[in-house]
């Protein structure tokens, strides 16, 4: 079974299994999130995306499951907010450079460390990254590398190792409501070189973006 089949089946069998309320950690950290454009990675049924849209964020999200994404769009329509949601695989997702003010990732764990580099590069200077999922003690059984798509369990200090260079605003591992969780809020430091090059407000939109001078400068900056 591949990841798409697994998660389509999951969402077919379980409709809003956790309810339609947003992630509690996201709600707690909302005042500390950088407002503006936000990306919801592995957005599921869109409860967090819709919540952020209600709070004034401009929301984009994606998920591997088409069923989950359609449900997210429906929830947004029913709630009266606008979100941009698409079906996509993280393996193939094209991140912009310094495009988002905030990125959130709940109940999802990137299977390959290089994804973190893409995620951090996609944040604007001063942007925030929120991660909330379960720790390895919650893993019900061993999960092989060929089933990494269902591994949402972080080992101790794993996130801290992957977010080197980020400013950690909040981090905890431990029991919350009887379950072992791993929660982190990190901020991308402001780089005066990026400010000098006027790279704060880049976006992936625009036909000539890939050839733009700003993109060339940004790529040089991140290759230093």
TORDODREN-315448 format. One record per residue: residue number from 1; residue in one letter; x, y, z of N, C-alpha, C in turn. Coordinates in steps of 0.1 Angstrom, whole numbers, plus 2048, in hexadecimal, padded with zeros to 3 digits. Each point is the difference from the previous one (the first is absolute). Layout:
<nodes>
NUM_a_X_Y_Z_X_Y_Z_X_Y_Z
...
</nodes>
This chain:
<nodes>
1_x_808_7F4_800_7F8_80C_800_809_80D_800
2_x_7FC_809_7F8_808_80D_800_7F9_80A_809
3_x_807_80B_801_7FB_80A_80A_7F3_806_7FC
4_x_7FE_803_7F3_7F3_805_7FB_7F4_7F7_803
5_x_802_7F3_7FD_7F6_7F6_803_7FD_7FF_80F
6_x_80A_800_808_7FF_7FF_80E_7F8_80C_806
7_x_803_80C_7FC_7FA_80C_806_7F2_802_7FA
8_x_7FE_7FC_7F4_7F2_801_7FA_7F7_7F7_807
9_x_805_7F4_803_7F8_7F6_808_7FE_805_80E
10_x_80A_806_806_7FE_805_80E_7F5_80B_800
11_x_800_809_7F7_7F6_80B_800_7F3_7FB_7FB
12_x_7FF_7F6_7F8_7F4_7FA_7FC_7F9_7FA_80C
13_x_807_7F9_808_7FB_7F9_80C_7FD_809_80C
14_x_808_80B_800_7FE_809_80C_7FE_80E_7FB
15_x_7F4_806_802_7FD_80D_7FD_801_809_80C
16_x_80A_809_800_802_809_80B_800_7F8_80D
17_x_808_7F6_800_801_7F7_80C_804_808_80D
18_x_808_80B_7FE_804_808_80C_7F8_80C_802
19_x_7F5_801_7F8_7F7_80C_801_805_80A_7F7
20_x_7F9_80C_800_803_80B_7F7_807_80B_807
21_x_804_7FE_80C_807_80B_808_80F_800_7FB
22_x_806_80B_801_80E_801_7FC_809_7F9_80A
23_x_80D_7FD_7FC_809_7FB_809_802_808_80D
24_x_7FF_7FB_80C_802_808_80C_80D_807_801
25_x_80B_7FA_7FC_80D_806_801_800_80C_7F6
26_x_7FA_7FF_7F5_800_80B_7F6_7F8_80C_806
27_x_7F5_7FD_807_7F8_80A_806_808_807_80B
28_x_807_7F8_808_809_806_80B_80B_809_7FA
29_x_806_7FC_7F5_80B_807_7FA_7FC_80B_7F6
30_x_7F3_801_7FE_7FC_80A_7F5_805_80E_802
31_x_800_806_80C_806_80D_802_80F_801_7FC
32_x_807_7F5_800_80E_800_7FD_803_7FD_7F2
33_x_7F6_7FC_7F8_802_7FE_7F2_801_80D_7F8
34_x_809_800_7F6_802_80B_7F7_7F4_801_7F7
35_x_7F8_80A_801_7F4_801_7F8_803_803_7F1
36_x_7F7_7FC_7F7_802_803_7F2_7FD_7F3_7F8
37_x_808_7FC_7F7_7FF_7F4_7F8_805_7F4_808
38_x_7F7_7F6_800_804_7F4_808_7FE_7F3_7F7
39_x_809_7F7_802_7FF_7F3_7F9_7FD_7F5_80A
40_x_7F6_7F8_7FD_7FC_7F5_809_805_7F3_7F8
41_x_80A_7FA_805_806_7F4_7FA_7F8_7F3_806
42_x_7FC_7F8_7F7_7F8_7F4_803_7F4_805_808
43_x_7F8_808_7FA_7F5_807_806_7F4_7F8_804
44_x_7FF_7F3_7FC_7F5_7F8_803_7F3_806_7FC
45_x_7F6_800_809_7F3_805_7FC_7FE_80F_802
46_x_80B_806_803_800_80F_7FF_7FB_807_80D
47_x_7FF_7FA_80B_7FB_806_80C_80A_80C_804
48_x_80D_7FE_7FF_809_80A_804_801_80B_7F5
49_x_7FF_7FC_7F4_800_80A_7F5_7F4_80A_801
50_x_7F4_7FA_802_7F4_808_801_801_809_80D
51_x_805_7FB_80B_802_808_80C_809_80C_7FD
52_x_80B_7FE_7F9_80A_80B_7FE_7F9_80A_7F6
53_x_7F9_7FB_7F6_7F9_809_7F7_7F6_809_808
54_x_7F9_7FA_80A_7F7_808_808_808_80B_808
55_x_80C_7FD_803_808_80A_808_808_80A_7F7
56_x_7FD_800_7F3_806_80A_7F7_80C_7FC_7F9
57_x_804_7F3_801_80B_7FB_7F8_7FC_7FE_7F2
58_x_809_801_7F6_7FE_7FC_7F3_806_7F2_7FE
59_x_7F7_7F6_7FF_804_7F2_802_801_7F8_7F3
60_x_80B_7F9_7FF_802_7F6_7F6_803_7F2_807
61_x_7FB_7F5_7FB_803_7F4_806_7FF_7F4_7F6
62_x_807_7F5_803_800_7F5_7F7_800_7F3_808
63_x_7FB_7F6_7FA_800_7F2_806_800_7F6_7F5
64_x_806_7F4_804_801_7F5_7F7_7F2_7FA_7FC
65_x_7F7_801_809_7F2_7FA_7FE_7F7_80A_7F9
66_x_7FB_7FC_7F5_7F6_808_7F8_7F3_802_808
67_x_7FD_7F5_807_7F3_800_808_801_80A_80C
68_x_80C_801_806_802_80A_80B_7FF_80E_7FB
69_x_807_802_7F4_800_80E_7FB_7F2_804_7FC
70_x_7F8_7F8_7FA_7F3_803_7FC_7F7_803_80C
71_x_803_7F9_80B_7F9_803_80C_804_80D_806
72_x_80D_803_7FF_805_80D_805_7F9_80C_7F8
73_x_7FF_7FE_7F3_7FA_80B_7F8_7F1_801_804
74_x_7F9_7F5_803_7F2_801_804_7FF_807_80D
75_x_809_7FC_809_7FF_807_80E_802_80F_7FF
76_x_809_804_7F7_803_80E_7FE_7F3_807_7FA
77_x_7FA_7FA_7F7_7F4_806_7FA_7F5_801_80A
78_x_7FE_7F5_808_7F6_800_80A_803_80A_80B
79_x_80C_803_803_804_80A_80A_800_80E_7FB
80_x_800_802_7F3_800_80D_7FA_80E_807_7FF
81_x_80A_7F7_7FE_80E_806_7FF_806_7FA_7F3
82_x_80B_806_7FC_807_7FC_7F4_80D_7FA_803
83_x_803_7F4_7FB_80D_7FA_801_804_7FB_7F3
84_x_80D_7FE_7FD_805_7FA_7F4_805_7F2_804
85_x_7F9_7F6_7FB_803_7F2_804_803_7F8_7F4
86_x_80A_7F7_800_803_7F8_7F5_805_7F2_804
87_x_7FE_7F7_7F7_805_7F2_803_80E_800_7FB
88_x_80A_7FC_808_80E_800_7FC_808_7F7_80A
89_x_80A_7FB_7FA_80A_7F8_808_80C_808_804
90_x_804_7FF_80C_80B_808_805_80C_7FE_7F7
91_x_802_7F3_7FB_80B_7FD_7F8_801_809_7F4
92_x_7F5_804_7FB_7FF_807_7F3_7FC_80F_802
93_x_7FE_804_80C_7FA_80D_802_80B_80B_7FE
94_x_7FD_80A_7F9_80A_80B_7FD_7FE_80B_80A
95_x_80A_801_809_800_80B_809_806_80C_7FA
96_x_7FA_80C_803_806_80C_7FC_80C_804_80A
97_x_807_80A_7FD_80A_805_809_7FB_80D_807
98_x_800_7FF_80D_7FC_80B_809_7F2_805_7FB
99_x_7F7_7F6_800_7F2_803_7FB_7F6_802_80B
100_x_802_7F9_80C_7F6_7FF_80A_804_807_80D
101_x_7F7_806_806_802_806_80D_800_7F5_80B
102_x_7F8_7F6_7FE_7FF_7F5_80A_7FE_7F3_7F8
103_x_805_7F5_806_7FD_7F2_7FA_7FC_7F8_80C
104_x_7F5_7F8_7FF_7FC_7F7_80A_800_7F1_7FB
105_x_803_7F7_809_801_7F2_7FD_7FB_7F8_80C
106_x_7F4_7FB_800_7FA_7F9_80B_7FD_7F2_7FD
107_x_804_7F7_809_7FE_7F1_7FE_806_7FB_7F2
108_x_80C_805_7FE_807_7FC_7F4_80F_801_803
109_x_807_7F7_7FA_80F_800_802_807_7FE_7F2
110_x_808_809_7FB_807_7FE_7F4_809_7F4_801
111_x_7FF_7F8_7F6_808_7F3_800_80F_802_7FC
112_x_803_80B_7FA_80D_803_7FB_805_80D_806
113_x_80C_801_806_805_80C_806_801_80C_7F7
114_x_802_7FE_7F3_802_80B_7F7_7F3_808_7FF
115_x_7F5_7FB_803_7F4_807_800_800_80C_809
116_x_807_7FF_80B_801_80B_80A_807_80C_7F9
117_x_80A_7FD_7F8_807_80B_7FA_7F7_808_7F7
118_x_7F7_7F9_7F8_7F7_806_7F7_7F6_808_808
119_x_7FB_7FB_80B_7F6_806_809_806_80D_806
120_x_80C_7FF_805_806_80C_806_803_80B_7F5
121_x_804_7FC_7F4_803_809_7F5_7F3_807_7FC
122_x_7F4_7F9_801_7F4_806_7FC_7FA_80A_80A
123_x_806_801_80C_7FC_80A_809_807_80D_7FE
124_x_7F8_80B_801_806_80D_800_809_802_80C
125_x_809_80A_800_808_804_80B_7F6_804_80C
126_x_802_7FA_80B_7F8_802_80C_7F3_7F8_800
127_x_7FE_7F7_7F6_7F5_7F8_7FF_800_7F5_80A
128_x_7F4_7FA_803_7FF_7F6_80A_7FC_7F2_7FB
129_x_805_7F6_806_7FD_7F2_7FD_7FA_7F9_80C
130_x_7F4_7FB_7FF_7FA_7F9_80B_7FF_7F1_7FC
131_x_804_7F7_809_7FF_7F2_7FF_7FA_7FA_80C
132_x_7F6_7F7_7FE_7FA_7F9_80B_7FC_7F2_7FB
133_x_806_7F6_807_7FC_7F2_7FD_803_7F7_80C
134_x_800_7F3_7FE_803_7F7_80B_80E_7FC_801
135_x_804_7FB_80C_80E_7FB_801_800_7F1_7FE
136_x_80C_7FA_7FE_801_7F2_7FE_7F9_7F7_80A
137_x_800_804_80D_7F8_7F8_80A_7F2_7FD_7FC
138_x_7FA_808_7F7_7F2_7FE_7FC_7FF_7F7_7F4
139_x_80B_7FC_7FA_800_7F8_7F4_7FB_7F2_804
140_x_7F5_7FC_7FA_7F9_7F3_803_808_7F4_7FC
141_x_808_801_7F6_808_7F5_7FA_80C_806_7F8
142_x_809_7F7_7FE_80C_804_7F7_7FB_804_7F2
143_x_805_80B_7FB_7FC_804_7F2_80C_800_7F8
144_x_800_7F8_7F5_80B_7FE_7F7_802_80C_7F7
145_x_80C_801_7FA_803_80C_7F7_7F6_800_7F4
146_x_7FB_7F4_7FC_7F7_800_7F5_7F2_805_803
147_x_7FE_803_80D_7F3_805_804_802_80D_808
148_x_80A_808_7FC_803_80C_807_7F5_80A_7FF
149_x_7F7_7FF_7F6_7F4_809_7FE_7F7_7FF_80C
150_x_801_7F6_808_7F7_800_80C_807_801_80D
151_x_80D_804_7FF_808_802_80C_800_80F_804
152_x_7F8_803_80A_7FE_80E_805_807_802_80D
153_x_809_7F7_804_805_7FF_80E_80F_805_800
154_x_802_80A_808_80E_806_801_808_7FA_80B
155_x_80C_7FD_7FE_809_7FC_80B_805_80C_808
156_x_805_7FD_80B_804_80B_809_80B_809_7FA
157_x_7FD_80D_800_809_80B_7FB_801_7FF_7F1
158_x_7F9_7F8_7F9_801_7FF_7F1_7FD_80E_7FA
159_x_7F6_806_804_7FC_80D_7FA_80B_80A_802
160_x_806_800_80C_80B_80A_803_80C_7FE_7F7
161_x_803_7F3_7FE_80B_7FD_7F7_7FE_805_7F2
162_x_7F3_7FF_7FB_7FD_804_7F2_7FE_80F_7FE
163_x_7FE_807_80B_7FE_80F_7FF_80C_808_804
164_x_80B_7FB_7FE_80D_807_803_800_80E_7F8
165_x_803_80A_807_800_80E_7FB_7F3_807_802
166_x_7F5_7F9_805_7F4_807_803_800_804_80F
167_x_7F9_80A_803_7FE_804_80E_7F5_7F9_806
168_x_802_7F8_80B_7F5_7F8_806_7F9_809_80A
169_x_7F3_802_7FD_7F8_809_809_7F9_7F7_80B
170_x_7FD_7F4_7FC_7F9_7F7_809_803_7F1_7FC
171_x_803_7F8_80A_802_7F2_7FD_7FC_7F7_80C
172_x_7F9_7F5_7FE_7FE_7F7_80B_7FD_7F2_7FA
173_x_805_7F6_808_7FD_7F2_7FE_7FA_7FB_80D
174_x_7F5_7F9_7FF_7FA_7FB_80C_7F1_7FD_7FF
175_x_7FA_7FD_80B_7F2_7FC_801_7F7_80D_800
176_x_7F7_800_7F7_7F6_80A_7FF_7F2_7F9_7FE
177_x_7F8_801_80A_7F3_7F9_800_802_7F1_7FE
178_x_80A_7FB_806_802_7F1_801_808_7FB_7F3
179_x_804_808_7F7_807_7FB_7F5_80E_807_7FE
180_x_80A_7F9_7FC_80D_805_7FF_801_809_7F3
181_x_802_80D_801_800_808_7F5_80E_807_7FE
182_x_802_805_7F4_80C_808_7FD_7FB_80D_7FA
183_x_803_80B_806_7FB_80D_7FB_80B_80A_7FF
184_x_800_808_7F5_80B_80A_7FE_7FA_80C_7F9
185_x_805_80C_804_7FE_80C_7F8_80E_806_7FE
186_x_804_802_7F4_80D_805_7FD_7FE_80C_7F7
187_x_80B_809_800_7FF_80C_7F8_80D_801_7F7
188_x_7FE_804_7F4_80C_801_7F7_806_80E_803
189_x_80D_800_803_807_80D_804_800_809_7F4
190_x_800_80D_804_800_80B_7F6_80F_801_7FB
191_x_802_800_7F3_80D_801_7FB_802_80E_7F9
192_x_809_808_804_801_80D_7FA_804_800_7F2
193_x_806_7F5_7FB_803_7FF_7F2_7F3_7FE_7F8
194_x_7F7_7F8_805_7F3_7FF_7F9_7F8_80D_800
195_x_801_807_80B_7F9_80D_800_806_80A_7F6
196_x_80D_800_7FF_807_808_7F6_7FD_7FD_7F2
197_x_7FD_7F3_7FD_7FD_7FC_7F3_7F1_801_7FD
198_x_7F8_804_80A_7F2_802_7FE_7F9_7F3_7FC
199_x_803_7F5_808_7FB_7F3_7FD_7F4_7FB_809
200_x_7FB_80A_808_7F6_7FC_80A_7F3_7FB_7FA
201_x_7FC_806_7F5_7F2_7FE_7FB_7FF_7F8_7F3
202_x_809_7F7_7FF_800_7F8_7F3_7F4_7F6_800
203_x_7FB_7FD_7F4_7F5_7F7_7FE_803_7F7_7F4
204_x_7FA_7F4_800_802_7F7_7F5_7F7_804_7F4
205_x_7F7_80A_802_7F7_803_7F5_808_809_7F6
206_x_7FB_800_7F4_806_808_7F6_807_7F7_7F5
207_x_7FE_802_7F4_806_7F8_7F5_80F_800_800
208_x_806_80C_804_80E_801_7FE_808_7FE_80D
209_x_7F9_7FA_80A_807_7FF_80D_80D_7F8_800
210_x_800_7F5_7F9_80B_7F7_7FF_80C_807_7FA
211_x_7FE_80A_7F8_80B_807_7FA_803_80E_806
212_x_7F9_803_80A_801_80E_806_80D_802_807
213_x_804_80C_800_80D_803_807_7FF_7FE_80F
214_x_7F4_802_806_7FF_7FE_80E_802_7F1_804
215_x_7FA_7F7_7F7_802_7F2_803_80F_7FC_7FF
216_x_807_806_7F7_80E_7FD_7FF_807_804_80C
217_x_7FD_80C_805_807_805_80C_7FC_7F8_80C
218_x_7F4_7FC_801_7FC_7F7_80B_807_7F3_800
219_x_801_7FA_7F5_807_7F3_7FF_80E_801_804
220_x_807_80C_7FC_80E_802_803_801_802_80F
221_x_7F6_807_806_801_802_80F_7FF_7F3_807
222_x_7F7_7F7_7FC_7FE_7F4_808_80B_7F5_7FD
223_x_808_803_7F6_80B_7F7_7FD_80D_804_807
224_x_800_80B_807_80C_805_807_804_7F6_80B
</nodes>
